[in-house]
Amino acid sequence: MNRTAALLAVTCAAVAVAAPSALASPPKKFSKTYTTTTPMPDPTNFVPGKYSVCEQTVPGSFNTQPVKIPGKGSLHVELTGYTGDYDLLLMDADKEELASSGQTAVRGEPEIVDVSFKKPTTVYVVNCNWAGAPTSKVSYTFTPKK
């Protein structure tokens, strides 16, 4: 095989390996809304611990949902539809706190967190019943950035 043919074969092989990642489609916007049932209020949420809200010490007082972040973009999470006092926590893949919302009002005002991401990861949305009725609604939207 002459040098030109060998160089052409190596170049074609390199392009074949690199092409799938270069042609990968960018992340797409997605949303989800769901209702949770957390019948046990957790008054220990007021005790300082690992998280600023939602210590997750009383079984039945919280709900945790994983969300796969496909790439660069932002996640907007809202906790609504509850009576009493609920809190919202967003944890990273290592279960470390990324953001939280824990208003002191008990009028069912939305708890909201917004976080930006630079790469794919998994996060956990935690809503917890601090002192309220047993149901709430969680909505989230991922918006990609170019």
N, CA and C atoms as a LAMMPS dump frame, in Angstrom:
ITEM: TIMESTEP
0
ITEM: NUMBER OF ATOMS
438
ITEM: BOX BOUNDS ff ff ff
-5.0000000000000000e+02 5.0000000000000000e+02
-5.0000000000000000e+02 5.0000000000000000e+02
-5.0000000000000000e+02 5.0000000000000000e+02
ITEM: ATOMS id mol type element x y z
1 1 1 N 0.859 -1.166 0
2 1 2 C 0 0 0
3 1 3 C 0.903 1.226 0
4 2 1 N 0.617 2.172 -0.878
5 2 2 C 1.469 3.359 -0.919
6 2 3 C 1.074 4.322 0.197
7 3 1 N 1.872 5.345 0.405
8 3 2 C 1.677 6.297 1.512
9 3 3 C 0.343 7.04 1.391
10 4 1 N -0.047 7.408 0.204
11 4 2 C -1.289 8.163 0.025
12 4 3 C -2.496 7.308 0.394
13 5 1 N -2.487 6.063 -0.027
14 5 2 C -3.597 5.172 0.29
15 5 3 C -3.663 4.91 1.79
16 6 1 N -2.511 4.731 2.421
17 6 2 C -2.473 4.496 3.866
18 6 3 C -2.983 5.723 4.619
19 7 1 N -2.559 6.917 4.189
20 7 2 C -3.002 8.157 4.82
21 7 3 C -4.513 8.329 4.648
22 8 1 N -5.02 8.016 3.477
23 8 2 C -6.448 8.109 3.225
24 8 3 C -7.223 7.132 4.101
25 9 1 N -6.72 5.921 4.264
26 9 2 C -7.391 4.918 5.101
27 9 3 C -7.423 5.364 6.557
28 10 1 N -6.336 5.914 7.074
29 10 2 C -6.278 6.391 8.456
30 10 3 C -7.224 7.576 8.645
31 11 1 N -7.25 8.49 7.69
32 11 2 C -8.14 9.65 7.77
33 11 3 C -9.6 9.214 7.778
34 12 1 N -9.974 8.29 6.918
35 12 2 C -11.358 7.796 6.876
36 12 3 C -11.731 7.119 8.19
37 13 1 N -10.818 6.366 8.757
38 13 2 C -11.091 5.71 10.042
39 13 3 C -11.295 6.739 11.141
40 14 1 N -10.485 7.784 11.169
41 14 2 C -10.616 8.83 12.187
42 14 3 C -11.936 9.569 12.051
43 15 1 N -12.337 9.859 10.821
44 15 2 C -13.606 10.551 10.592
45 15 3 C -14.769 9.663 11.024
46 16 1 N -14.698 8.379 10.749
47 16 2 C -15.771 7.455 11.12
48 16 3 C -15.933 7.392 12.634
49 17 1 N -14.832 7.471 13.372
50 17 2 C -14.886 7.444 14.837
51 17 3 C -15.403 8.771 15.375
52 18 1 N -14.982 9.882 14.826
53 18 2 C -15.355 11.207 15.328
54 18 3 C -16.737 11.653 14.881
55 19 1 N -17.219 11.158 13.766
56 19 2 C -18.476 11.637 13.206
57 19 3 C -19.68 11.475 14.136
58 20 1 N -19.868 10.33 14.795
59 20 2 C -21.054 10.217 15.645
60 20 3 C -21.125 11.284 16.732
61 21 1 N -20 11.61 17.369
62 21 2 C -20.053 12.627 18.422
63 21 3 C -20.259 14.015 17.825
64 22 1 N -19.737 14.259 16.648
65 22 2 C -19.905 15.564 16.019
66 22 3 C -21.342 15.752 15.528
67 23 1 N -22 14.652 15.175
68 23 2 C -23.352 14.73 14.663
69 23 3 C -24.415 14.542 15.743
70 24 1 N -23.989 14.302 16.987
71 24 2 C -24.954 14.099 18.07
72 24 3 C -25.843 15.321 18.201
73 25 1 N -27.125 15.053 18.33
74 25 2 C -28.062 16.172 18.421
75 25 3 C -27.941 16.844 19.786
76 26 1 N -28.141 18.157 19.812
77 26 2 C -28.067 18.867 21.089
78 26 3 C -29.238 18.466 21.974
79 27 1 N -29.12 18.674 23.284
80 27 2 C -30.234 18.34 24.177
81 27 3 C -31.496 19.093 23.779
82 28 1 N -32.636 18.486 24.054
83 28 2 C -33.917 19.114 23.738
84 28 3 C -34.612 19.541 25.023
85 29 1 N -35.46 20.537 24.885
86 29 2 C -36.258 21.018 26.008
87 29 3 C -37.252 19.927 26.403
88 30 1 N -37.444 19.74 27.709
89 30 2 C -38.454 18.811 28.185
90 30 3 C -39.039 19.304 29.497
91 31 1 N -40.247 18.843 29.776
92 31 2 C -40.968 19.227 30.999
93 31 3 C -41.685 18.011 31.563
94 32 1 N -41.965 18.083 32.853
95 32 2 C -42.746 17.038 33.499
96 32 3 C -43.473 17.662 34.682
97 33 1 N -44.702 17.194 34.913
98 33 2 C -45.487 17.597 36.074
99 33 3 C -46.038 16.334 36.714
100 34 1 N -45.959 16.264 38.031
101 34 2 C -46.488 15.099 38.735
102 34 3 C -47.002 15.511 40.113
103 35 1 N -47.91 14.708 40.637
104 35 2 C -48.477 14.926 41.968
105 35 3 C -47.825 13.949 42.927
106 36 1 N -47.502 14.428 44.125
107 36 2 C -46.902 13.559 45.129
108 36 3 C -47.803 13.478 46.361
109 37 1 N -47.665 12.381 47.071
110 37 2 C -48.358 12.199 48.332
111 37 3 C -47.308 11.999 49.419
112 38 1 N -47.286 12.923 50.361
113 38 2 C -46.35 12.865 51.488
114 38 3 C -47.169 13.11 52.759
115 39 1 N -47.785 12.062 53.295
116 39 2 C -48.758 12.226 54.37
117 39 3 C -48.2 12.592 55.741
118 40 1 N -46.913 12.399 55.97
119 40 2 C -46.348 12.638 57.303
120 40 3 C -45.591 13.965 57.355
121 41 1 N -46.094 14.973 58.045
122 41 2 C -45.324 16.204 58.222
123 41 3 C -44.021 15.905 58.98
124 42 1 N -42.998 16.68 58.697
125 42 2 C -41.689 16.473 59.333
126 42 3 C -41.237 17.743 60.047
127 43 1 N -41.559 17.89 61.322
128 43 2 C -41.14 19.084 62.057
129 43 3 C -39.634 19.155 62.277
130 44 1 N -38.903 18.07 62.017
131 44 2 C -37.44 18.117 62.202
132 44 3 C -36.763 18.9 61.089
133 45 1 N -37.509 19.287 60.05
134 45 2 C -36.919 20.111 58.99
135 45 3 C -36.346 21.402 59.541
136 46 1 N -36.814 21.815 60.685
137 46 2 C -36.35 23.067 61.291
138 46 3 C -35.008 22.896 61.995
139 47 1 N -34.614 21.663 62.265
140 47 2 C -33.353 21.373 62.953
141 47 3 C -32.217 21.432 61.939
142 48 1 N -31.151 22.189 62.211
143 48 2 C -30.03 22.257 61.26
144 48 3 C -29.438 20.871 61
145 49 1 N -29.095 20.623 59.736
146 49 2 C -28.539 19.335 59.362
147 49 3 C -27.732 19.464 58.084
148 50 1 N -27.747 18.412 57.287
149 50 2 C -26.967 18.369 56.045
150 50 3 C -27.508 19.336 54.997
151 51 1 N -28.83 19.538 54.976
152 51 2 C -29.468 20.385 53.974
153 51 3 C -30.123 21.588 54.642
154 52 1 N -30.341 22.641 53.865
155 52 2 C -31.011 23.817 54.422
156 52 3 C -32.509 23.575 54.597
157 53 1 N -33.081 22.664 53.827
158 53 2 C -34.472 22.204 53.965
159 53 3 C -34.503 20.719 53.622
160 54 1 N -35.592 20.06 53.939
161 54 2 C -35.814 18.657 53.541
162 54 3 C -34.724 17.706 54.034
163 55 1 N -34.604 17.572 55.324
164 55 2 C -33.616 16.644 55.89
165 55 3 C -33.928 15.186 55.598
166 56 1 N -35.176 14.884 55.279
167 56 2 C -35.576 13.536 54.871
168 56 3 C -35.38 12.512 55.989
169 57 1 N -35.76 12.896 57.217
170 57 2 C -35.586 11.996 58.358
171 57 3 C -36.86 11.234 58.717
172 58 1 N -38.021 11.747 58.362
173 58 2 C -39.286 11.089 58.692
174 58 3 C -39.826 10.402 57.439
175 59 1 N -39.871 9.069 57.433
176 59 2 C -40.423 8.373 56.267
177 59 3 C -41.847 8.845 55.978
178 60 1 N -42.158 9.014 54.706
179 60 2 C -43.476 9.455 54.297
180 60 3 C -43.651 10.961 54.278
181 61 1 N -42.586 11.7 54.64
182 61 2 C -42.689 13.164 54.659
183 61 3 C -42.084 13.81 53.42
184 62 1 N -41.478 13.019 52.551
185 62 2 C -40.798 13.581 51.389
186 62 3 C -40.941 12.654 50.185
187 63 1 N -40.708 13.238 49.011
188 63 2 C -40.725 12.49 47.767
189 63 3 C -39.488 12.89 46.975
190 64 1 N -38.772 11.908 46.45
191 64 2 C -37.549 12.161 45.69
192 64 3 C -37.695 11.589 44.288
193 65 1 N -37.417 12.423 43.274
194 65 2 C -37.5 11.991 41.881
195 65 3 C -36.198 12.338 41.163
196 66 1 N -35.56 11.369 40.492
197 66 2 C -34.368 11.681 39.71
198 66 3 C -34.733 12.361 38.395
199 67 1 N -33.866 13.257 37.945
200 67 2 C -34.035 13.918 36.654
201 67 3 C -32.694 13.833 35.936
202 68 1 N -32.696 13.282 34.728
203 68 2 C -31.46 13.188 33.938
204 68 3 C -31.297 14.465 33.131
205 69 1 N -30.225 15.171 33.404
206 69 2 C -29.89 16.393 32.679
207 69 3 C -29.022 15.972 31.494
208 70 1 N -29.477 16.213 30.249
209 70 2 C -28.771 15.689 29.087
210 70 3 C -27.542 16.484 28.641
211 71 1 N -27.355 17.671 29.174
212 71 2 C -26.215 18.488 28.753
213 71 3 C -26.36 19.903 29.254
214 72 1 N -25.667 20.799 28.594
215 72 2 C -25.652 22.204 28.994
216 72 3 C -27.06 22.802 28.926
217 73 1 N -27.465 23.449 30.022
218 73 2 C -28.782 24.067 30.053
219 73 3 C -29.191 24.42 31.465
220 74 1 N -30.466 24.732 31.638
221 74 2 C -30.961 25.113 32.962
222 74 3 C -32.209 24.32 33.313
223 75 1 N -32.4 24.114 34.614
224 75 2 C -33.559 23.398 35.12
225 75 3 C -34.331 24.341 36.031
226 76 1 N -35.618 24.469 35.742
227 76 2 C -36.539 25.287 36.542
228 76 3 C -37.519 24.327 37.208
229 77 1 N -37.588 24.373 38.557
230 77 2 C -38.46 23.47 39.303
231 77 3 C -39.412 24.295 40.158
232 78 1 N -40.699 23.91 40.141
233 78 2 C -41.709 24.578 40.969
234 78 3 C -42.489 23.546 41.766
235 79 1 N -42.703 23.857 43.037
236 79 2 C -43.533 23.056 43.923
237 79 3 C -44.773 23.885 44.244
238 80 1 N -45.955 23.375 43.887
239 80 2 C -47.217 24.102 44.075
240 80 3 C -48.293 23.11 44.513
241 81 1 N -49.522 23.599 44.608
242 81 2 C -50.661 22.729 44.836
243 81 3 C -50.719 22.1 46.21
244 82 1 N -50.154 22.738 47.194
245 82 2 C -50.169 22.196 48.549
246 82 3 C -50.865 23.171 49.492
247 83 1 N -51.276 22.642 50.634
248 83 2 C -51.844 23.447 51.703
249 83 3 C -50.943 23.292 52.911
250 84 1 N -50.586 24.39 53.549
251 84 2 C -49.69 24.332 54.698
252 84 3 C -48.315 24.803 54.307
253 85 1 N -47.304 24.08 54.729
254 85 2 C -45.924 24.49 54.468
255 85 3 C -45.127 23.326 53.899
256 86 1 N -44.654 23.487 52.682
257 86 2 C -43.802 22.509 52.007
258 86 3 C -42.481 23.184 51.65
259 87 1 N -41.454 22.384 51.424
260 87 2 C -40.155 22.893 51.003
261 87 3 C -39.675 22.103 49.796
262 88 1 N -38.689 22.675 49.087
263 88 2 C -38.163 22.084 47.856
264 88 3 C -36.64 22.059 47.922
265 89 1 N -36.059 20.923 47.564
266 89 2 C -34.605 20.739 47.579
267 89 3 C -34.181 20.117 46.259
268 90 1 N -33.064 20.586 45.708
269 90 2 C -32.479 19.984 44.517
270 90 3 C -31.085 19.496 44.891
271 91 1 N -30.849 18.182 44.702
272 91 2 C -29.56 17.572 45.042
273 91 3 C -28.845 17.125 43.771
274 92 1 N -27.513 17.122 43.819
275 92 2 C -26.726 16.645 42.688
276 92 3 C -26.603 15.125 42.734
277 93 1 N -25.825 14.562 41.828
278 93 2 C -25.678 13.116 41.722
279 93 3 C -25.094 12.497 42.991
280 94 1 N -24.345 13.279 43.775
281 94 2 C -23.76 12.799 45.029
282 94 3 C -24.646 13.088 46.23
283 95 1 N -25.873 13.534 45.968
284 95 2 C -26.857 13.882 47
285 95 3 C -26.417 15.08 47.852
286 96 1 N -25.657 15.975 47.229
287 96 2 C -25.282 17.236 47.864
288 96 3 C -26.272 18.304 47.405
289 97 1 N -26.538 19.284 48.267
290 97 2 C -27.501 20.328 47.944
291 97 3 C -26.996 21.236 46.827
292 98 1 N -27.842 21.418 45.805
293 98 2 C -27.561 22.373 44.732
294 98 3 C -28.335 23.661 44.945
295 99 1 N -29.595 23.535 45.366
296 99 2 C -30.465 24.699 45.571
297 99 3 C -31.635 24.268 46.441
298 100 1 N -32.279 25.26 47.065
299 100 2 C -33.449 24.954 47.879
300 100 3 C -34.375 26.156 47.937
301 101 1 N -35.607 25.892 48.335
302 101 2 C -36.587 26.941 48.563
303 101 3 C -37.419 26.517 49.76
304 102 1 N -37.456 27.37 50.76
305 102 2 C -38.195 27.063 51.978
306 102 3 C -38.799 28.318 52.561
307 103 1 N -39.814 28.834 51.897
308 103 2 C -40.472 30.038 52.38
309 103 3 C -41.163 29.747 53.706
310 104 1 N -41.3 30.769 54.512
311 104 2 C -41.964 30.593 55.799
312 104 3 C -43.463 30.806 55.707
313 105 1 N -43.951 31.276 54.592
314 105 2 C -45.394 31.498 54.429
315 105 3 C -46.117 30.162 54.355
316 106 1 N -47.326 30.117 54.845
317 106 2 C -48.107 28.877 54.798
318 106 3 C -49.351 29.041 53.922
319 107 1 N -49.263 29.878 52.916
320 107 2 C -50.398 30.113 52.024
321 107 3 C -50.287 29.313 50.732
322 108 1 N -49.411 28.343 50.688
323 108 2 C -49.268 27.547 49.477
324 108 3 C -48.566 28.26 48.344
325 109 1 N -47.738 29.257 48.682
326 109 2 C -46.988 29.973 47.646
327 109 3 C -45.985 29.031 47
328 110 1 N -45.686 29.212 45.721
329 110 2 C -44.76 28.303 45.035
330 110 3 C -43.362 28.33 45.65
331 111 1 N -42.795 27.156 45.748
332 111 2 C -41.377 27.016 46.074
333 111 3 C -40.686 26.818 44.73
334 112 1 N -39.645 27.607 44.44
335 112 2 C -39.025 27.595 43.111
336 112 3 C -37.508 27.519 43.236
337 113 1 N -36.882 26.696 42.398
338 113 2 C -35.424 26.681 42.266
339 113 3 C -35.064 26.694 40.785
340 114 1 N -33.968 27.365 40.472
341 114 2 C -33.412 27.423 39.116
342 114 3 C -31.926 27.139 39.208
343 115 1 N -31.452 26.177 38.401
344 115 2 C -30.035 25.803 38.408
345 115 3 C -29.565 25.613 36.976
346 116 1 N -28.34 26.066 36.689
347 116 2 C -27.73 25.876 35.366
348 116 3 C -26.718 24.741 35.427
349 117 1 N -26.572 24.044 34.311
350 117 2 C -25.657 22.91 34.212
351 117 3 C -24.758 23.083 32.993
352 118 1 N -23.532 22.573 33.096
353 118 2 C -22.571 22.661 32.005
354 118 3 C -22.396 21.341 31.268
355 119 1 N -22.821 20.233 31.904
356 119 2 C -22.624 18.922 31.291
357 119 3 C -23.718 17.971 31.77
358 120 1 N -23.842 16.812 31.141
359 120 2 C -24.854 15.843 31.556
360 120 3 C -24.639 15.371 32.998
361 121 1 N -25.734 15.16 33.693
362 121 2 C -25.678 14.665 35.064
363 121 3 C -27.06 14.184 35.478
364 122 1 N -27.166 13.657 36.655
365 122 2 C -28.452 13.312 37.25
366 122 3 C -28.618 14.149 38.501
367 123 1 N -29.801 14.717 38.674
368 123 2 C -30.115 15.471 39.88
369 123 3 C -31.359 14.843 40.514
370 124 1 N -31.624 15.228 41.761
371 124 2 C -32.774 14.703 42.489
372 124 3 C -33.627 15.852 42.992
373 125 1 N -34.911 15.82 42.626
374 125 2 C -35.879 16.811 43.083
375 125 3 C -36.556 16.22 44.318
376 126 1 N -36.463 16.935 45.438
377 126 2 C -37.062 16.478 46.692
378 126 3 C -38.075 17.515 47.15
379 127 1 N -39.314 17.087 47.326
380 127 2 C -40.296 17.97 47.954
381 127 3 C -40.654 17.352 49.293
382 128 1 N -40.807 18.195 50.308
383 128 2 C -41.068 17.652 51.634
384 128 3 C -42.173 18.427 52.343
385 129 1 N -42.944 17.67 53.086
386 129 2 C -44.064 18.183 53.853
387 129 3 C -43.539 18.593 55.226
388 130 1 N -43.381 19.888 55.413
389 130 2 C -42.906 20.383 56.7
390 130 3 C -44.062 20.433 57.683
391 131 1 N -45.195 20.938 57.257
392 131 2 C -46.385 21.025 58.114
393 131 3 C -47.589 21.318 57.228
394 132 1 N -48.037 20.302 56.496
395 132 2 C -49.128 20.577 55.571
396 132 3 C -49.988 19.372 55.263
397 133 1 N -50.901 19.582 54.312
398 133 2 C -51.765 18.515 53.819
399 133 3 C -50.907 17.525 53.017
400 134 1 N -51.422 16.339 52.745
401 134 2 C -50.573 15.286 52.183
402 134 3 C -50.222 15.349 50.699
403 135 1 N -50.77 16.266 49.915
404 135 2 C -50.453 16.25 48.49
405 135 3 C -49.87 17.572 48.014
406 136 1 N -49.084 17.468 46.948
407 136 2 C -48.492 18.647 46.309
408 136 3 C -48.217 18.311 44.85
409 137 1 N -47.853 19.324 44.088
410 137 2 C -47.562 19.149 42.667
411 137 3 C -46.163 19.69 42.384
412 138 1 N -45.388 18.931 41.625
413 138 2 C -44.048 19.346 41.214
414 138 3 C -44.03 19.449 39.694
415 139 1 N -43.445 20.533 39.194
416 139 2 C -43.259 20.722 37.754
417 139 3 C -41.815 21.121 37.522
418 140 1 N -41.225 20.562 36.467
419 140 2 C -39.885 21.019 36.099
420 140 3 C -39.765 21.115 34.589
421 141 1 N -38.868 22.021 34.177
422 141 2 C -38.58 22.231 32.758
423 141 3 C -37.087 22.357 32.575
424 142 1 N -36.534 21.574 31.666
425 142 2 C -35.131 21.702 31.279
426 142 3 C -35.088 22.468 29.968
427 143 1 N -34.274 23.534 29.931
428 143 2 C -34.108 24.325 28.728
429 143 3 C -32.634 24.277 28.327
430 144 1 N -32.322 23.714 27.155
431 144 2 C -30.922 23.636 26.727
432 144 3 C -30.35 24.993 26.38
433 145 1 N -29.031 25.107 26.5
434 145 2 C -28.318 26.3 26.093
435 145 3 C -27.364 25.906 24.974
436 146 1 N -27.213 26.806 24.042
437 146 2 C -26.342 26.515 22.891
438 146 3 C -24.938 26.941 23.141
